[in-house]
Amino acid sequence: MKAVVIIPARYASTRLPFKVILPEVKSVTGRYIIEHVYQNVKQARRIHKVIVATDSQLIYDIVKGFGGEAEMTSALHTSGTDRIAEVAGRLDADVIVNVQGDEPEMHASVVDQVIDTLVGDDVAVMATVANAITDAAELRNPNVVKVVLDNRGYALYFSRSQIPYVRDSSDLVNEPGITFLRHLGIYAYQRDFLLQYSKLPASSLEHAEKLEQLRALANGYKIKVAITQYTSRGIDTRDDLMTFLERYRHD
């Protein structure tokens, strides 16, 4: 079983432009965001290699500059999934792991866990990871993606809204019998499914929530979700960036 991590990294992020190579991050931490992601996931034991997939010559050059592997992709891709599928089509691999380029705190153990979750399941064509939400403010934050599972650990739905909705509760995160789950920005795909998946039409749910994984659910595919103790917070906004830098300074 050969697993390859592909990190999609585009230059023109809408909410926080150029975020994966912001100089202010390197000035504080010594590394760009994309370098944090690359070096963290490279420590995973179950992977063959790590590749950054980008449409930017600048990002490509920066990755090569710190000793990473990168491939240029089409500038016409509208999603990270399409971008990694282009690279995956050129690879000899069984499993493709998609780690978002704005997840500088992604832990190598989570990479190994998501691979093991996919490989150990006979039904799922994708796997991902979640952890428990303990802060009620995160339930209200649309930048925190939530997921609900069936009794076998397969995803029922992902949303930026609070799910499930607890009708009669004044203390949501401590509601007996309910665990709210935060989705982490990582996926493992069977390679052959990924190449097919990128060609499926986007569903109305995907358009509404701006969540690519809903395309798989809308087409009837199973996504297995593992629960992890690790927390990884993606950097979507400038507030997220400032919070990350503050954590870094105090760690």
N, C-alpha and C positions, 0 to 999 in steps of 0.2 A: 504494500500500500504506500503510494507516494503522495504526500500532501505538500502543496505549495501555497504560501501566503501571498496574496496580491493586495496591495494597498492603493486604492484609487485616490488620486490627488489632482484636483483641478485648480487652476490659477484663480478663476473668477468666481469665488464664492459670493453668493448674493448678500447674506447677512453680515459677513465679516470677510471682506475681500483680502486675498493673498494670505489667509490665516496660517496655512501650513508652513510658510516661510517668513513670518513676521520677524524683522530684526529685533524688535523689543523683547521677544521671547528668548532669542539667543543671547542678548545682552544680560539677561537675568539668570538664565539656566545653563548657558554654554552650548545649547543646542537649539535648532529650530524644532517646531512641533513635529514635522515629518520625521526628523531624526530621532526624537524621543520614541515615536511609534515604531520606527524601523528597528532600533536597537533593543527595545523591550521585547517585541515579538520574535526577534531572532534567537532569543534564549530558549524558545520552546523546543522540547525534545522530539516531538512527533513530526517535525516538518523537514522538508528537503531543502527549501530555500525561500527567500523573501524577495519580492519584486515590487517596485513602485510603478504604477501605471499612470501616466500623466499626459496631458495635451500641451504642457508648457516646457519649452526648452530651458527656461530658468530653473524650474523645479528639477528637471532631468539633470542639469549640470550640478546643482547643489547636492542631489543624492549621490551622484558619481563622485563628487568632491569629498564626501565623508566616507567613501568606500562602499556605498550601497549599490544594489543592482536596480536598474530602471529601464523601462521601455516606453517609447513614445506611442501614443494612440491617437485616433482620429479626434479632431476638435468638434465633431458633429454629435457625439454621444450626449444624450440628455440625462443619463443616470450613471452612478458608479457601477451598477450591475452590468450595464452595457460595456463600460470601459474594461472591467476585469474579464468579461467574456471574450473580448477581442484578444487579450493576451492569453487567456486560457486556451483558446483555439490553436495557439502555436506551441502548446506545452504537452509534454508526455507526463501526465499526472492522473491520479485517481480522484483526489479530493482537492478542491480549491477553497481556501479560506479567505474571506473578505474581511479585512480589518480597516475601519474607516481611518482616513488620514488625519482626522482631528481628535483622535483618542490617545493622547500622550501618556495616559496612566494605565493603558491596557496591560494586563499582566500575562507573562508567558504561560503560566499555568492554565489560564482561561483558554488560550489557543489550543493547548493539549486537550483540555476538557471538551471543547466543542468538536474537535476531530473524533475523539473517542465516542462522544454521544451519537454522531452520525454513523460512524462505522459499526457501532454496536446495535443499530436499529434496522429492522428488515422492512419497515414501512416508509419512514421519512426519507425525503430526497434532499432536505435541508435540515440544519440544526443551528441553534443559537443559544444565547445564555441570558439569564435574568438574575436579579437579586432583590431582596426585600426592601421595600420603601418604609422608612421609619419616621420620615418628616412629612407632616401634612402639607407643607408648602410645595413639596415636590408633586403631590397629587394634583395640585392646581396649575402647575407649570407646564405649558404646552410643549416646551423644549425637552421635557422628560417623557419619553415614550413608555407607555404602560402596556402590559400583556396579560391576558387571562388564558388559563390552561384547562384542558379536559382532565379527566381522572387518570389518564395514562401519560400525561406530561406533554401532549401535543398542543400547539397554540390554537386557540379558538379565534382570537382577535387581538390586534395591536391598535392602540389609539393614543392620541395626544391628550385626550380627555381622561377623567377619572373612570377607570373600569376595575371592578364592577362598581356600579352606583349603589351605595348602601342607603336605603330610604330612611331608616329610623336609627340614626346614630349621631351623637354629638362629639365623638372621639374616634375618628375614622381609623387612624393607624393602630389603635388598640382594640378594635372591634373583634370580639371573640369569633374564632373560626374563619376569619378573613385575612389573607395575606396579600397585600398589594405588591405587585412586581414591577420593577424597573427593567426595561429591556436594554441590554448593552449592545454597542455597535459592532457586532461581530457575527459572521455567518460562516458555516461550512456547507459546501454544496458537493454533491456528486458531479464530477466534471461534465458528464454527458447531459445531465439535467440542466446545468447552468447554461450550456450552449443552446438548449431548447428554450429555457426560461427567458433568456434575453430577447427572444423573438416573439414572445406572447404579448398581446395587446395589453396596455395598462387598463386596469379596471377603474370604475367610477370611485371606488373606495380609495384606491391609490391616489387618484387625482385630488380627492377631498382632503385626505390626511397628509398627503405628501410623504407616504411611507411605501417604499418599493416592495417590501415583503408581503404586502396585502395582495399583490398580483398573484403570488403562489397560492394563497388561501382562496382567493376568488376563483381560481381555476381548479380547485379541489385537491391540491397537493398538501402533504403533511409536513409540518415543521416541528421537530422535536426540540424542546426547551430544557436545558439543564439549569439547575440552580447553583449559583456560586457564592462564596463568601466575599469575593473581591468586588470592589467598586471601581468603575471607570466612567468618568464623566466627560462626554464629548464637549468640544468647544464650538458652540454655534453662534454665540454673541460676544460682544465686548465684555459684558458682565461675566460671562463664563471664563473669558480669558483672564480678567483681573482676579477672579476667584482662584483659578489654577495657579497663577503667579504668586498669590498670597500663600496658598498651601505649600508651594515649592520653597518659599522663603522660610517657612516655619518647620519644615520637615528636616 
